[in-house]
Amino acid sequence: MKNNKKISNAALVENAVEIIMAGGIVCIPTETVYGIICSADIPSAIAKMADIKQRPANKPFALFTPSWDRFAVEAVSDNSSACRLAEKFWPGPLTLVVEAREDCPCVYNGAVGVRCPKHELVLAILEKSGGLLANSSLNVSGEDAVWSLDGMGNFLDSFDLVIDCGLLPRNPSSTVVDCRKNPPAILREGIIILTEIEHTLLMFPTP
């Protein structure tokens, strides 16, 4: 179901949250590319999202969070590097890979990727739905990211709600930093480049 552009943002957020809490999957715009989200606490929703993306079982989903403080309660221990990077770049296109408890949503081999997106609509959905959502890019696993829904065809029928905001600015996907290592290592360079990460960590070194 596509959103009606006449619907207010507040009504759209309420609709998205209702669908997510019922185990549905929502297609959303972000400040990088189009993505999909679902409840991180409903296994059937996670399984459905993996099936739609044809995602390998050994490739877990990341989490969206409204803040580092909201997510930190899920972490195994304090991570000064991740906290510093979140303070500097969140909300924004930076995914942090950190150690997490086994009961943390989307944890895989003791770790999870997490970010706070810089998109007003997505942040509102996060706040209303409880604070942690599983997310991925809108594509079949291994295919290119998507900045426009034009030409997506029947693939969009897989989702319970599609929020179409037209052509997004052609920004790259988020930068991914592994904060389990000391110093942290970039796994994928996006908008935020290596020198920005290094500068932030030098300005605020890990104790």
C-alpha positions in Angstrom: 0.0 0.0 0.0 1.4 3.4 -1.0 0.9 6.4 1.2 -1.5 9.0 0.1 0.5 12.3 -0.1 -2.5 14.1 1.4 -2.1 12.3 4.6 -0.4 14.3 7.3 3.0 13.2 8.6 1.5 12.5 12.0 -1.2 10.2 10.5 1.5 8.6 8.3 3.6 7.9 11.4 0.7 6.4 13.3 -0.2 4.2 10.3 3.4 3.0 10.0 3.7 2.3 13.7 0.5 0.3 13.7 1.7 -1.8 10.8 5.1 -2.4 12.4 3.7 -3.4 15.8 1.4 -5.9 14.0 4.5 -7.5 12.4 4.3 -5.7 9.1 7.2 -4.3 7.0 7.4 -0.7 5.9 9.4 0.9 3.0 10.8 4.2 4.0 13.0 7.0 2.7 16.2 7.9 4.7 18.9 10.5 4.3 20.9 8.0 2.3 18.8 5.5 0.3 15.3 3.9 0.5 15.1 1.3 3.2 12.8 -1.2 4.9 12.0 -1.5 8.6 10.2 -3.9 10.9 9.9 -4.6 14.6 13.1 -6.0 15.9 11.2 -8.0 18.5 8.9 -10.0 16.1 10.8 -13.0 14.7 8.2 -13.6 12.0 8.7 -10.0 10.7 12.5 -10.5 10.6 12.0 -13.8 8.8 9.7 -12.1 6.3 12.1 -9.3 5.6 14.9 -11.8 5.1 12.8 -13.8 2.7 11.8 -10.7 0.6 15.5 -9.6 0.3 16.7 -13.2 -0.3 19.2 -12.5 2.4 21.6 -15.2 3.6 21.1 -16.5 7.1 24.7 -15.4 8.1 24.0 -11.8 7.1 22.1 -10.2 10.0 20.0 -7.0 9.9 21.1 -3.8 11.6 19.1 -1.7 14.0 17.8 1.8 13.9 17.7 3.6 17.2 16.6 7.2 18.1 19.7 7.7 20.2 22.9 6.1 21.6 21.5 6.3 25.1 18.4 4.3 24.0 20.6 1.7 22.4 23.3 1.6 25.1 21.1 -0.4 27.5 21.4 -3.3 25.0 25.2 -3.3 24.9 27.4 -5.8 26.8 29.7 -3.0 28.2 30.6 0.6 27.7 32.1 1.4 24.3 33.8 4.8 24.5 34.7 4.9 20.8 31.2 4.1 19.7 29.8 6.7 22.2 32.1 9.4 20.9 31.3 8.7 17.2 27.6 8.6 18.0 27.8 12.0 19.8 29.6 13.5 16.8 27.7 12.0 13.8 24.2 10.9 15.0 21.6 11.4 13.8 23.4 10.7 10.5 24.8 8.1 8.1 27.1 6.2 10.4 26.5 2.6 11.4 28.4 1.4 14.5 29.2 -2.3 15.0 29.4 -3.1 18.7 29.3 -6.0 21.1 25.8 -6.7 22.4 24.1 -9.1 24.7 22.6 -12.3 23.3 19.1 -11.0 24.0 19.7 -7.8 22.0 17.5 -7.7 18.8 19.4 -8.6 15.6 22.5 -9.8 17.5 24.7 -12.2 15.6 27.9 -13.8 17.0 27.7 -11.3 19.9 27.6 -8.2 17.7 25.1 -5.9 16.1 25.2 -2.9 13.8 23.2 0.2 14.8 22.6 3.8 13.7 20.4 6.7 14.2 19.1 8.0 10.9 18.9 11.7 10.1 15.4 11.7 8.8 12.5 13.4 10.6 9.8 10.9 9.6 11.9 7.8 10.4 12.9 9.3 13.8 9.2 9.9 14.6 8.4 6.3 13.7 11.2 5.1 15.9 10.0 7.1 18.9 6.4 6.0 18.5 7.2 2.3 18.0 9.4 1.9 21.1 12.9 2.8 19.9 14.6 -0.1 18.1 13.7 -1.3 14.6 15.4 -3.8 12.3 16.4 -2.2 9.0 17.9 -2.9 5.6 18.2 -1.2 2.3 15.4 -1.6 -0.3 16.8 -4.2 -2.6 17.4 -7.8 -3.1 20.5 -8.9 -1.2 23.6 -8.1 -3.3 21.9 -5.7 -5.7 22.4 -1.9 -5.9 20.8 0.6 -3.4 17.7 2.5 -4.4 17.2 6.3 -4.5 13.8 6.2 -6.4 10.9 3.8 -6.3 10.2 4.3 -10.0 10.6 1.0 -11.9 10.4 -1.1 -8.7 7.2 -2.8 -10.0 5.8 -5.7 -8.2 8.7 -5.8 -5.7 6.9 -3.1 -3.7 3.8 -5.3 -3.3 5.9 -7.3 -0.8 5.5 -4.5 1.8 2.6 -3.5 4.0 3.2 0.2 3.6 5.3 2.1 1.1 6.2 5.7 1.8 7.2 7.3 -1.5 9.1 10.6 -1.2 10.1 10.7 -4.8 13.7 10.9 -5.9 16.1 11.1 -3.0 19.4 13.0 -3.1 22.0 10.5 -4.5 23.9 10.0 -1.3 25.9 6.8 -0.7 24.9 4.3 2.0 26.0 4.9 5.6 29.6 4.5 6.6 30.1 1.3 8.8 32.6 1.3 11.6 33.6 -1.7 13.7 33.9 -0.4 17.2 34.8 -3.8 18.6 38.4 -3.1 17.5 40.9 -0.7 19.0 41.3 1.5 17.1 37.9 1.2 15.3 38.1 0.0 11.7 36.0 1.2 8.7 34.1 -1.7 7.1 32.4 0.4 4.5 33.2 4.0 3.7 30.2 6.2 2.8 29.4 9.9 3.3 31.5 10.0 6.4 35.1 9.4 5.4 38.0 7.8 7.2 39.7 11.1 8.1 36.6 12.4 9.8 36.4 9.2 11.9 40.1 9.4 12.8 39.9 13.1 13.7 36.9 12.5 16.0 38.7 9.7 17.8 41.9 11.7 18.1 40.0 14.7 19.5 38.3 12.4 22.0 40.7 9.4 22.5 39.5 6.2 24.2 40.7 6.1 27.8 
